[in-house]
Amino acid sequence: MTSERSLFLHYLRILSALIVVLGHAKEFFFLHMNENAILPEKLARLILSLGGSAVLVFFFLSGYLVGGKVLQDSIDGNLYFGIYIFNRMTRLWIVLLPALLITFILNAFTCRNLINSLYCTADPGLASHASLPPVFSQHISDFLANAFFLQPFKGVSWGGNGPLWSLSYEFWYYLVFFSFVS
């Protein structure tokens, strides 16, 4: 049975994930905010700008909630690498594989030039404010590197979907965590 504290942490994790997702899409909702922006737009931008902090909250809570069970399994002598890695990969693939598919579909409908990314329909003026231009690929080798958590070690973000880096890092964090608790 889930305790009230654990349920609260799960809801907080869902809220932080929602803020991250909406934060990634904020430039599609608001092109440029000017001095005449109305209060609801200013509040929405403030909440959506918390995406960076929400990522940290999400990862911290995920680590606590998942890691606690793994630690308990280790203490009980029920921690097996095969089961652990299967569970972690399944947890990541149910997010990653649909994201890769959606990226492919959106690119097929929005980008007519393979040089463009998923975000090719966004305002180019916004992209010009980035400190580094986004690096992306639509090559099958980079698709596979992303699907097997090798990005950015052996590939770049596939299809312009920059946030995919976080799933790769999460996978490697899982491996490091297992090596510490086993």
HELIX and SHEET records of a PDB file:
HELIX    1   1 GLU A    4  HIS A   24  1                                  21    
HELIX    2   2 LYS A   26  PHE A   29  1                                   4    
HELIX    3   3 LEU A   39  LEU A   48  1                                  10    
HELIX    4   4 GLY A   51  ASP A   76  1                                  26    
HELIX    5   5 PHE A   81  THR A  110  1                                  30    
HELIX    6   6 LEU A  118  THR A  121  5                                   4    
HELIX    7   7 PRO A  124  ALA A  127  1                                   4    
HELIX    8   8 ILE A  140  ALA A  147  1                                   8    
HELIX    9   9 GLY A  162  LEU A  164  5                                   3    
HELIX   10  10 TRP A  165  VAL A  181  1                                  17    
SHEET    1   A 2 PHE A 136  SER A 137  0                                        
SHEET    2   A 2 SER A 157  TRP A 158  1                                        
END                                                                             
